[in-house]
Amino acid sequence: MANYLAQFQTIKNICDHLVIAVEDVSDLWPTVKNGFEGRLPFKRASLNNKTRNPVFVEKLPAEFILTTDSRLRSRYPQEQSLFWFREPYATVVLVTCEDLDEFKTILKPRLRLIVQNDEREWFIVFVNRAHPNNDPATKMAKKVYARVEVEFSSKKRERCCKLDIHAPEANFWEDFESKIMECVRNTLDRRVQFYEDEIRKLSEQRLMPVWNFCNFFILKESLAFMFEMTHLHEDSLREYDELELCYLETVNMTGKQRDFGGTERGDDQAALLNPANKPLTQIVQDDSFREFEFRQYLFACQAKLLFELSRPFEVASRGYSFIISFSKALALHESILPFCMREVWIITASLALINATSSHYNDGLVVPDVEKEFHRVEGDLYSLCRIKFLRLAYLIGYGTDIERSPANSALLSMLPWPKPAVWPLVPPDASCKVLEKEKMILQEAPSVKHFGIQRKSLPLEPSVLLREANRRRASLSAGNMLEIFDGHTDLNDGLSSDVFVKTTPSKATTTSMSRTNSTPGNFESSIDRPMRLAEIHVAAEHALQQTISSPDLWKSLSSVKEFEQKYLELTKGAAENYHSSWWKRHGVVLDGEIAAVCHKHGNFDQAAKSYEKVCALYAGEEWQDLLAEVLPNLAECQKMLNDEAGYLQSCIRLLSLDKGLFLLKERQAFQAEVVRLAHSEMKHPVPLDVSSLITFSGSGNPGPPLQLCDGDPGTLSVTVWSGFPDDITLESLSLTLIETHNADEGAKATSSSSATILKPGRNTITLSLPAQKPGSYVLGVLTGQIGHLRFRSHSFSKGAPADSDDFMSYEKPTRPILKVFKPRALVDLTPAVSSALLINEPQWVGIIVRPINYPLKGGVLHIDTGPGLKIEDSHFIEIERFVDGYQSVADTAETHGSNQDASPATEEVRQLNLQDGSVMLPDWASDITSVLWIPVRAISDGISRVTSRTQSIVDRMRTIALKLEFGISHNQTFDRTLAVHFTDPFHVNTRVIDKCNDGTLLLQVTLHSQVKATLSIHDAWLDLQDGFAHTCRNDGRPTSAIFPLVVSSASRAGLLFSICLETSTSRGEDTEINAETILNIGYRITGARATGAHAPFPIDHHTNESMNQDLIFKSAVVLQKPVLDPCLAVGFLPLPSDGLRVGQLVTVKWRIERLKDFPENANTKDEEEVLYEVNANSENWMIAGRKRGHVSLSMRQGSRIVVSILCVPLVAGYVRPPHLGLPDVDEKNVSCNPPAPHLVCILPPVLCSSYCIPHSYSK
């Protein structure tokens, strides 16, 4: 079967469509040929795939061939079974007949003979050539066609169709195509089954010694090609995949040595997309194929099918994987392949895949994920091609023109050298090239970056090329080994001597072998000497020229200019594809490689743009080692472009990197540039962000955050970490705080305008803090000025260990640095006592000053007394500690009468001076509750009067307005007005308890104590008014007096005076008339100022005169005469007996009766107009009549009159009834009945039943 390989290849090349045989029985093909071929290719063909599932093919190519054609007649039976895929898939039998007898005798037997082959799929097309106007011929044709259907069609399958030449039916072509597709489908299923059976048989014999892969390949690819012909590309692809797996298993089988291939001229150019690159007959080897060509052939077939399926992404993805795997196979056979065959093949394969997949790829026709993956694979192909291209360039001496970037170094240093069996030798007559290469090597100088940064160049090789190349030479002498490895010996001549000068270690001189220590041109020697580096480059270039067959690839390596152009092309292609994929970071890194080339050629603008992307990536990933390599280049580009802002920011970023990445002098150079630009006149000054260089934290204030109250200023200690290598001067510095519950910037803490010098490392600075709004604040932004440049920092310090307060991390919550509390009570001023003090006497008013978690240091209390109250300026103000339930120190001394046993608290009693109504609190009282004693006197010009009711508290109330200024700058104020109650020592009640027969009146005076103190009465007397006189003696003392009379707090005492009516005596004109009786009481008081009223302090604080003097209390008593003889009586008449209800009118009546005549009205007329007035509570009663009026009352004794008025009760319960008063009559002449107010019962209103429904009706 393997002998048919060439024929199989030929058939594949010429056969790319289905064949449909035409059996022309009646010579009708010329007539119907155009119509039949016009239906090609078949649209929407329905076929079965390998798993017998229907598949719709849009355009199925086919060709109609007569059975008499030589293409169908010249095939042998064995060929037909082997290449069955090219045999016809259907047979169309063209017949016509116009006579039944002819059909029976001639046509029918012939048709039977044609269709008797069971392997054929056939159907009959009956062609009617009769004209429609020829009715007899038309009818005969129908009869014949009917007989044909009867003979050759069945119920299971219709095998006949009729074509009218002159008037074809509308559905004929549909019927025609459906019958052809049915035949094709059945034939395809049968042949697929045949190939599967044959392949299965060979697969079962695969482990047998006689097994031949070529036979298996012909059958497998025949099946795959048949699927490809019928446009079942998925099935065809699956067959090629299985064929590849089977081949790899065959190749990996041990026991047979096969030729790998790849040694012919032109094999360096990959044939991944060209299946016809080499005929199969050229790569066949025994019972299999050479791996180098055959694996590429299989991938080319797969790629062709994938392109037919419009899946370029899969071609690229599979291609990349194939290149990687095939590269490993090339590495295994590298010793037999041409020099650098592996690298050259990878380059050409990657470029071929990139060009093919890019041309077949249509943007926007795939989902976004697939599109990104496609560009990612394209970027990988570009990167793979690029790194192999760099390896070739380095081998031929372009290493000095390759940017020694971290990316290039990482890739090239891990890429092994080529491993030929023997390293190429220098060609003859190459001395000029060697000299040129040596000149390039000598001109190579260590790279010096901006700021004078010197770094050891990053390696671009996995090992020293000089060592690797000489190691792979055909022969090496022992003496040359030390030269290769840069030994510590001196060569005498460097050419042929292998004798070394031996020296002792102490005298040995260390010299490294110079890479150009021998003269060029003398390449022949009796002993094979080591090759120099220049010779290695020339030899590699010569060998590559023999390997590379692609003119374009060799042109890109012919000069440095062409190399850089190709290098940029590959790098840009990789970067652009990575930018369009998921791996955008790879694209940014490659942008840096492009920037390096632009920077080298002075294109600073483009280089700066690319370097900025790279620096942003490295900074975001915190790859500081890589950033240290790229950032100086960016700074140099910005300086050349006069980008002062960018250059300044780059210097700051260089200073922000780890200190170990640069030397101290290099960091000082960075700082010098920053200071120079900051103090220069920049054209466009911009705020500078130094968050990575100047960091800060609130560790200068350890413990809890600084706590202030609303409106308080303060000072805030902040630790600032400076990353500058030297001291730096800040012209100004300020800190912005941010409220935790508000994203807007809150308060600002500013320092003094003087310059601040930051030393390297930790610095503690103090900032003044103005008054803030309530809230919790964290550190926000640190701003300041260096020279003319404004800077700001958003960063927190991370310089301390993680378990200390100095360590601030973005992962843990930020600790508040300041808490400003909402407005609250910071201090409380309350009176020390709540009981009344003596009026018109010097008294101590105690004010409790209670700080509420806030110091009152330096506080000033302003005191302003209200009307009727004054401060005794001649006496000091006292202050002492306050203790709950305490007894004042001064009171204790007063009680015991001596200070010799005074408590230690006495030392805390201080005397303060009052200046302009203000007093300053001492420092010792700033954090404790203290009592401030103020000497005051309440002034009252009136005299106390005897009343039946207790005097109102408001009458003797005095006010003290207090204003306390405190806080750091007296910004806090507290205002309060205190009410101080003053009173008389006694409340006096009088009544006549007895009227003797002789006219003597016994006047009882009851004294109620109104102070919380002990009163001692030492004397009492009455100054009687005119018309009264004393009965016993003329001094007016009480008849029963036991002095001193002690009256305790809240108790009472009584005095009894005996008086009588004064007989009429003549008075002079100048005699003063006394209208009131004055009660005089001499008393002393014993009390504590912490409790209430107390003994008055002496006005002159140097003497104690007032302590031994009696105090005088006076009260006016009104004596009426006669007190028991009223002239009129007013009586409340009884109300109706049925009771009063709310809302019902009721008549209230009073009876006025004259008891006797008024003495002053003895000579008046018979009647008198008496004025009355009704008083009632408006909430309880509504008066329907006149509230005020006059009534006539006879002057005769015993005359009566009734006053009636209509009222309406408003509330239910016991209420006071209306009261009738006589405004023009003195109360002493009116007797009321009942004498005191009384209550009446008011019933609720009667229930209303107007809207009630009987209970029985509601059911």
Secondary structure by P-SEA (a helix, b strand, c coil): cccaaaaaaaaaacccbbbbbbbccccccccaaaaaaaaccccbbbbbcccccbbbbcbbbbbbbcccccccccccaaaaaaaccccccbbbbbbccccaaaaaccaaaaaaaaaccccccbbbbbbbcccccaaaaaaaaaaaaaaaaacccccccccbbbbcccccccaaaaaaaaaaaaaaaaaaaaaaaaaaaaaaaaaaacccccccaaaaaaaaaaaaaaaaaacaaaaaaaaaaaaaaaaaaaaacccbbbbbcccccccccccccccccccccccccccccccaaaaaaaaaaaaaaaaaaccaaaaaaaaaaaaaaaaaaaaaaccccccaaaaaaaaaaaaaaaaaaaaacccccccaaaaaaaaaaaaaaaaaaaaaaaaaaaaacccccccccaaaaaaaaacccccccccccccccaaaaaaaaaaaaaacccccccccccccccccccccaaaaaaaacccccccccccccccccccccccccccccccccccbbbbcccccccccccccccccccccaaaaaaaaaaaaaaccccaaaaaaaccaaaaaaaaaaaaaaaaaaaaaccaaaaaaaaaaaaaaaaaaacaaaaaaaaaaaaaaaaaaacaaaaaaacaaaaaaaaaaacaaaaaaaaaaaaaacccccccaaaaaaaaaaaaaaaaccccccccccccccbbbcccccccccccccccccbbbbbbbbbccccbbbbcbbbbbbbbcccccccbbbbccccbbbbcccbbbbbbbbcccccccccccbbbbbcccbbbbbcbbbccccccccccccccccccccbbbbcccccbbbbbccccccccccbbbbbbbbbbccccccbbbbbbbbcccccccccbbbbbbbbccccccaaaaaaaaccccccccccccbbbbbbcccbbbbccccccbbbbbbbbbbbbbcbbbbbbcccccccccbbbbbbbbbbcccccbbbbbbbbbbbbccbbbbbbbcccccccbbbbbbbbbbcccbbbbbcbbbbbccccccccccccccccccccccccccccbbbbbbbbccccbbbbccccccccbbbbbbbbbbbbbccccccccccccccccccccbbbbbbbbbbbccccccccbbbbbcccccccccccbbbbbbbbbbbccccccccccccbbbbbbbbbbccccccccccccbbbbbbcccccbbbbbbbbbbccccccccbbbbbcccccccccccccccbbbbbbcccccccccccccccc
